[in-house]
Amino acid sequence: MMHGWMEKIPDQVGFLILSSDGGVISSGGELENEERIGGIIRKMVYCADKSDLMPTDNRDPVNRMSSKRFTARDMFIL
């Protein structure tokens, strides 16, 4: 897989492409090989996708999450 275009996104500090178990498939920048952060993000997606958090009859699974880092300490996952 070619993900070189991700390194060209303006103002990005890094990226992670994760497998379903949180393993790093591809990474770059400050997030290069950050397995620990990958595990944290996987847990966040798992919690967001749990049906008991927001039960509905026609609930769609989480298909996409985006993050924005505003400072060196703060990262927001949307």
A tleap script that builds the chain and sets N, CA, C and O, in Angstrom:
source leaprc.protein.ff14SB
mol = sequence {
  NMET MET HIE GLY TRP MET GLU LYS ILE PRO
  ASP GLN VAL GLY PHE LEU ILE LEU SER SER
  ASP GLY GLY VAL ILE SER SER GLY GLY GLU
  LEU GLU ASN GLU GLU ARG ILE GLY GLY ILE
  ILE ARG LYS MET VAL TYR CYS ALA ASP LYS
  SER ASP LEU MET PRO THR ASP ASN ARG ASP
  PRO VAL ASN ARG MET SER SER LYS ARG PHE
  THR ALA ARG ASP MET PHE ILE CLEU
}
set mol.1.N position { 0.839 -1.185 0.000 }
set mol.1.CA position { 0.000 0.000 0.000 }
set mol.1.C position { 0.881 1.245 0.000 }
set mol.1.O position { 1.891 1.313 0.701 }
set mol.2.N position { 0.483 2.207 -0.786 }
set mol.2.CA position { 1.225 3.460 -0.860 }
set mol.2.C position { 0.504 4.523 -0.043 }
set mol.2.O position { -0.646 4.860 -0.326 }
set mol.3.N position { 1.177 5.042 0.958 }
set mol.3.CA position { 0.584 6.065 1.813 }
set mol.3.C position { 1.474 7.303 1.879 }
set mol.3.O position { 1.344 8.108 2.802 }
set mol.4.N position { 2.366 7.461 0.922 }
set mol.4.CA position { 3.276 8.595 0.914 }
set mol.4.C position { 2.576 9.939 0.871 }
set mol.4.O position { 3.115 10.935 1.352 }
set mol.5.N position { 1.374 9.977 0.295 }
set mol.5.CA position { 0.627 11.232 0.211 }
set mol.5.C position { 0.283 11.755 1.600 }
set mol.5.O position { 0.100 12.960 1.771 }
set mol.6.N position { 0.192 10.870 2.600 }
set mol.6.CA position { -0.147 11.320 3.950 }
set mol.6.C position { 0.942 12.204 4.540 }
set mol.6.O position { 0.659 13.099 5.337 }
set mol.7.N position { 2.174 11.954 4.151 }
set mol.7.CA position { 3.277 12.756 4.664 }
set mol.7.C position { 3.272 14.168 4.086 }
set mol.7.O position { 3.977 15.043 4.590 }
set mol.8.N position { 2.489 14.397 3.040 }
set mol.8.CA position { 2.436 15.710 2.397 }
set mol.8.C position { 1.270 16.566 2.876 }
set mol.8.O position { 1.096 17.681 2.385 }
set mol.9.N position { 0.468 16.080 3.820 }
set mol.9.CA position { -0.661 16.855 4.343 }
set mol.9.C position { -0.100 18.025 5.145 }
set mol.9.O position { 0.716 17.816 6.043 }
set mol.10.N position { -0.523 19.262 4.837 }
set mol.10.CA position { 0.018 20.432 5.537 }
set mol.10.C position { -0.210 20.363 7.047 }
set mol.10.O position { -1.283 19.969 7.503 }
set mol.11.N position { 0.793 20.742 7.802 }
set mol.11.CA position { 0.744 20.873 9.261 }
set mol.11.C position { 0.525 19.567 10.017 }
set mol.11.O position { 0.304 19.607 11.227 }
set mol.12.N position { 0.576 18.423 9.363 }
set mol.12.CA position { 0.425 17.175 10.107 }
set mol.12.C position { 1.748 16.851 10.789 }
set mol.12.O position { 2.820 17.129 10.253 }
set mol.13.N position { 1.658 16.260 11.978 }
set mol.13.CA position { 2.862 15.897 12.718 }
set mol.13.C position { 3.157 14.407 12.631 }
set mol.13.O position { 4.254 13.969 12.975 }
set mol.14.N position { 2.191 13.631 12.176 }
set mol.14.CA position { 2.391 12.205 12.031 }
set mol.14.C position { 1.082 11.517 11.702 }
set mol.14.O position { 0.009 12.114 11.784 }
set mol.15.N position { 1.189 10.241 11.324 }
set mol.15.CA position { -0.015 9.472 11.027 }
set mol.15.C position { 0.205 8.015 11.408 }
set mol.15.O position { 1.334 7.527 11.447 }
set mol.16.N position { -0.898 7.335 11.687 }
set mol.16.CA position { -0.904 5.901 11.955 }
set mol.16.C position { -2.006 5.261 11.137 }
set mol.16.O position { -3.131 5.759 11.107 }
set mol.17.N position { -1.695 4.170 10.480 }
set mol.17.CA position { -2.708 3.323 9.855 }
set mol.17.C position { -2.649 2.020 10.631 }
set mol.17.O position { -1.611 1.361 10.691 }
set mol.18.N position { -3.796 1.654 11.234 }
set mol.18.CA position { -3.824 0.547 12.176 }
set mol.18.C position { -4.607 -0.643 11.652 }
set mol.18.O position { -5.537 -0.490 10.860 }
set mol.19.N position { -4.222 -1.825 12.100 }
set mol.19.CA position { -5.020 -3.023 11.851 }
set mol.19.C position { -6.138 -3.069 12.886 }
set mol.19.O position { -6.173 -2.243 13.798 }
set mol.20.N position { -7.041 -4.017 12.752 }
set mol.20.CA position { -8.176 -4.096 13.671 }
set mol.20.C position { -7.757 -4.408 15.105 }
set mol.20.O position { -8.519 -4.144 16.036 }
set mol.21.N position { -6.555 -4.966 15.303 }
set mol.21.CA position { -6.095 -5.250 16.664 }
set mol.21.C position { -5.204 -4.141 17.219 }
set mol.21.O position { -4.621 -4.303 18.292 }
set mol.22.N position { -5.088 -3.011 16.506 }
set mol.22.CA position { -4.304 -1.876 16.979 }
set mol.22.C position { -2.855 -1.904 16.540 }
set mol.22.O position { -2.092 -1.003 16.891 }
set mol.23.N position { -2.451 -2.919 15.778 }
set mol.23.CA position { -1.083 -2.984 15.275 }
set mol.23.C position { -0.851 -1.947 14.184 }
set mol.23.O position { -1.761 -1.623 13.420 }
set mol.24.N position { 0.361 -1.434 14.117 }
set mol.24.CA position { 0.695 -0.403 13.134 }
set mol.24.C position { 0.963 -1.056 11.781 }
set mol.24.O position { 1.869 -1.878 11.650 }
set mol.25.N position { 0.169 -0.685 10.775 }
set mol.25.CA position { 0.376 -1.142 9.404 }
set mol.25.C position { 1.333 -0.194 8.703 }
set mol.25.O position { 2.248 -0.621 7.999 }
set mol.26.N position { 1.112 1.099 8.906 }
set mol.26.CA position { 1.957 2.128 8.317 }
set mol.26.C position { 1.959 3.324 9.254 }
set mol.26.O position { 0.976 3.576 9.949 }
set mol.27.N position { 3.065 4.059 9.273 }
set mol.27.CA position { 3.159 5.217 10.158 }
set mol.27.C position { 4.203 6.182 9.632 }
set mol.27.O position { 5.009 5.842 8.766 }
set mol.28.N position { 4.173 7.386 10.168 }
set mol.28.CA position { 5.150 8.379 9.769 }
set mol.28.C position { 5.179 9.541 10.738 }
set mol.28.O position { 4.299 9.683 11.587 }
set mol.29.N position { 6.197 10.368 10.605 }
set mol.29.CA position { 6.328 11.544 11.456 }
set mol.29.C position { 6.529 11.175 12.918 }
set mol.29.O position { 7.178 10.176 13.230 }
set mol.30.N position { 5.966 11.990 13.820 }
set mol.30.CA position { 6.124 11.762 15.254 }
set mol.30.C position { 5.405 10.508 15.744 }
set mol.30.O position { 5.641 10.066 16.869 }
set mol.31.N position { 4.542 9.932 14.927 }
set mol.31.CA position { 3.817 8.718 15.318 }
set mol.31.C position { 4.432 7.452 14.723 }
set mol.31.O position { 3.816 6.386 14.764 }
set mol.32.N position { 5.630 7.561 14.177 }
set mol.32.CA position { 6.313 6.422 13.564 }
set mol.32.C position { 6.437 5.265 14.555 }
set mol.32.O position { 7.032 5.419 15.621 }
set mol.33.N position { 5.875 4.113 14.202 }
set mol.33.CA position { 5.949 2.875 14.990 }
set mol.33.C position { 5.438 3.017 16.421 }
set mol.33.O position { 5.952 2.357 17.323 }
set mol.34.N position { 4.455 3.849 16.640 }
set mol.34.CA position { 3.895 4.050 17.982 }
set mol.34.C position { 2.819 3.006 18.275 }
set mol.34.O position { 1.627 3.313 18.251 }
set mol.35.N position { 3.240 1.781 18.548 }
set mol.35.CA position { 2.315 0.681 18.851 }
set mol.35.C position { 1.447 1.007 20.064 }
set mol.35.O position { 0.265 0.665 20.085 }
set mol.36.N position { 2.017 1.663 21.068 }
set mol.36.CA position { 1.264 1.994 22.281 }
set mol.36.C position { 0.099 2.916 21.956 }
set mol.36.O position { -1.018 2.689 22.423 }
set mol.37.N position { 0.345 3.946 21.167 }
set mol.37.CA position { -0.720 4.872 20.778 }
set mol.37.C position { -1.735 4.157 19.892 }
set mol.37.O position { -2.934 4.417 19.989 }
set mol.38.N position { -1.268 3.264 19.035 }
set mol.38.CA position { -2.184 2.469 18.216 }
set mol.38.C position { -3.142 1.657 19.070 }
set mol.38.O position { -4.328 1.557 18.754 }
set mol.39.N position { -2.634 1.076 20.149 }
set mol.39.CA position { -3.490 0.325 21.066 }
set mol.39.C position { -4.509 1.216 21.752 }
set mol.39.O position { -5.657 0.815 21.942 }
set mol.40.N position { -4.100 2.422 22.125 }
set mol.40.CA position { -5.017 3.376 22.763 }
set mol.40.C position { -6.122 3.772 21.793 }
set mol.40.O position { -7.294 3.811 22.168 }
set mol.41.N position { -5.756 4.065 20.553 }
set mol.41.CA position { -6.755 4.461 19.553 }
set mol.41.C position { -7.709 3.301 19.270 }
set mol.41.O position { -8.911 3.519 19.116 }
set mol.42.N position { -7.189 2.067 19.200 }
set mol.42.CA position { -8.050 0.905 18.990 }
set mol.42.C position { -9.068 0.776 20.112 }
set mol.42.O position { -10.235 0.475 19.860 }
set mol.43.N position { -8.637 1.002 21.343 }
set mol.43.CA position { -9.559 0.940 22.484 }
set mol.43.C position { -10.613 2.038 22.398 }
set mol.43.O position { -11.773 1.813 22.745 }
set mol.44.N position { -10.215 3.235 21.933 }
set mol.44.CA position { -11.175 4.330 21.776 }
set mol.44.C position { -12.233 3.973 20.736 }
set mol.44.O position { -13.421 4.213 20.946 }
set mol.45.N position { -11.801 3.401 19.617 }
set mol.45.CA position { -12.749 3.002 18.572 }
set mol.45.C position { -13.661 1.902 19.101 }
set mol.45.O position { -14.868 1.926 18.858 }
set mol.46.N position { -13.094 0.942 19.820 }
set mol.46.CA position { -13.898 -0.140 20.390 }
set mol.46.C position { -14.973 0.420 21.325 }
set mol.46.O position { -16.134 0.018 21.250 }
set mol.47.N position { -14.587 1.344 22.200 }
set mol.47.CA position { -15.558 1.941 23.127 }
set mol.47.C position { -16.616 2.739 22.378 }
set mol.47.O position { -17.795 2.677 22.728 }
set mol.48.N position { -16.217 3.483 21.358 }
set mol.48.CA position { -17.178 4.280 20.586 }
set mol.48.C position { -18.140 3.391 19.813 }
set mol.48.O position { -19.265 3.799 19.523 }
set mol.49.N position { -17.712 2.188 19.481 }
set mol.49.CA position { -18.519 1.289 18.660 }
set mol.49.C position { -19.352 0.305 19.488 }
set mol.49.O position { -20.124 -0.470 18.924 }
set mol.50.N position { -19.207 0.327 20.805 }
set mol.50.CA position { -19.973 -0.601 21.647 }
set mol.50.C position { -21.451 -0.251 21.584 }
set mol.50.O position { -21.834 0.901 21.784 }
set mol.51.N position { -22.261 -1.230 21.310 }
set mol.51.CA position { -23.692 -0.969 21.123 }
set mol.51.C position { -24.387 -0.538 22.402 }
set mol.51.O position { -25.434 0.106 22.334 }
set mol.52.N position { -23.843 -0.870 23.567 }
set mol.52.CA position { -24.520 -0.488 24.798 }
set mol.52.C position { -24.280 0.972 25.175 }
set mol.52.O position { -24.952 1.475 26.075 }
set mol.53.N position { -23.356 1.669 24.527 }
set mol.53.CA position { -23.139 3.086 24.832 }
set mol.53.C position { -24.233 3.957 24.239 }
set mol.53.O position { -24.700 4.890 24.893 }
set mol.54.N position { -24.646 3.672 23.018 }
set mol.54.CA position { -25.684 4.444 22.343 }
set mol.54.C position { -26.619 3.482 21.619 }
set mol.54.O position { -26.577 3.392 20.392 }
set mol.55.N position { -27.458 2.766 22.353 }
set mol.55.CA position { -28.301 1.768 21.688 }
set mol.55.C position { -29.375 2.397 20.809 }
set mol.55.O position { -30.092 3.301 21.237 }
set mol.56.N position { -29.478 1.911 19.583 }
set mol.56.CA position { -30.544 2.285 18.655 }
set mol.56.C position { -30.883 1.062 17.822 }
set mol.56.O position { -30.118 0.098 17.787 }
set mol.57.N position { -32.015 1.099 17.159 }
set mol.57.CA position { -32.421 -0.044 16.335 }
set mol.57.C position { -31.636 -0.138 15.037 }
set mol.57.O position { -31.370 -1.240 14.557 }
set mol.58.N position { -31.264 0.990 14.464 }
set mol.58.CA position { -30.587 0.990 13.162 }
set mol.58.C position { -29.198 1.605 13.272 }
set mol.58.O position { -28.818 2.425 12.437 }
set mol.59.N position { -28.457 1.230 14.264 }
set mol.59.CA position { -27.156 1.820 14.558 }
set mol.59.C position { -26.101 1.360 13.547 }
set mol.59.O position { -25.934 0.163 13.312 }
set mol.60.N position { -25.403 2.311 12.961 }
set mol.60.CA position { -24.301 1.998 12.053 }
set mol.60.C position { -23.007 1.906 12.857 }
set mol.60.O position { -22.844 2.632 13.839 }
set mol.61.N position { -22.085 1.032 12.463 }
set mol.61.CA position { -20.800 0.966 13.152 }
set mol.61.C position { -19.954 2.199 12.831 }
set mol.61.O position { -20.221 2.909 11.861 }
set mol.62.N position { -18.944 2.440 13.645 }
set mol.62.CA position { -18.021 3.542 13.389 }
set mol.62.C position { -17.231 3.197 12.137 }
set mol.62.O position { -16.573 2.157 12.089 }
set mol.63.N position { -17.286 4.050 11.130 }
set mol.63.CA position { -16.557 3.814 9.890 }
set mol.63.C position { -15.300 4.659 9.784 }
set mol.63.O position { -14.360 4.292 9.079 }
set mol.64.N position { -15.277 5.799 10.486 }
set mol.64.CA position { -14.143 6.693 10.336 }
set mol.64.C position { -13.996 7.553 11.577 }
set mol.64.O position { -14.987 8.038 12.124 }
set mol.65.N position { -12.772 7.743 12.020 }
set mol.65.CA position { -12.472 8.667 13.109 }
set mol.65.C position { -11.340 9.557 12.628 }
set mol.65.O position { -10.414 9.085 11.968 }
set mol.66.N position { -11.410 10.820 12.948 }
set mol.66.CA position { -10.359 11.769 12.589 }
set mol.66.C position { -9.801 12.379 13.858 }
set mol.66.O position { -10.497 12.472 14.869 }
set mol.67.N position { -8.555 12.791 13.805 }
set mol.67.CA position { -7.968 13.440 14.976 }
set mol.67.C position { -7.336 14.755 14.575 }
set mol.67.O position { -6.922 14.946 13.432 }
set mol.68.N position { -7.269 15.649 15.529 }
set mol.68.CA position { -6.638 16.945 15.323 }
set mol.68.C position { -5.826 17.250 16.558 }
set mol.68.O position { -6.353 17.220 17.670 }
set mol.69.N position { -4.578 17.538 16.385 }
set mol.69.CA position { -3.703 17.875 17.497 }
set mol.69.C position { -3.548 19.388 17.529 }
set mol.69.O position { -3.104 19.998 16.557 }
set mol.70.N position { -3.921 19.988 18.664 }
set mol.70.CA position { -3.866 21.440 18.788 }
set mol.70.C position { -2.599 21.917 19.481 }
set mol.70.O position { -2.102 22.999 19.170 }
set mol.71.N position { -2.074 21.146 20.401 }
set mol.71.CA position { -0.816 21.483 21.068 }
set mol.71.C position { -0.002 20.205 21.182 }
set mol.71.O position { -0.457 19.133 20.783 }
set mol.72.N position { 1.189 20.318 21.721 }
set mol.72.CA position { 2.034 19.142 21.889 }
set mol.72.C position { 1.411 18.130 22.850 }
set mol.72.O position { 1.728 16.943 22.777 }
set mol.73.N position { 0.525 18.578 23.752 }
set mol.73.CA position { -0.084 17.684 24.733 }
set mol.73.C position { -1.471 17.207 24.340 }
set mol.73.O position { -1.884 16.125 24.756 }
set mol.74.N position { -2.195 17.976 23.559 }
set mol.74.CA position { -3.604 17.698 23.299 }
set mol.74.C position { -3.825 17.120 21.910 }
set mol.74.O position { -3.404 17.703 20.911 }
set mol.75.N position { -4.486 15.977 21.855 }
set mol.75.CA position { -4.898 15.390 20.593 }
set mol.75.C position { -6.382 15.083 20.705 }
set mol.75.O position { -6.824 14.500 21.695 }
set mol.76.N position { -7.140 15.465 19.715 }
set mol.76.CA position { -8.571 15.239 19.727 }
set mol.76.C position { -8.925 14.231 18.648 }
set mol.76.O position { -8.566 14.406 17.484 }
set mol.77.N position { -9.621 13.188 19.031 }
set mol.77.CA position { -10.090 12.165 18.105 }
set mol.77.C position { -11.565 12.417 17.875 }
set mol.77.O position { -12.338 12.473 18.831 }
set mol.78.N position { -11.967 12.571 16.630 }
set mol.78.CA position { -13.362 12.843 16.292 }
set mol.78.C position { -13.949 11.673 15.549 }
set mol.78.O position { -15.121 11.706 15.173 }
savepdb mol mol.pdb
quit
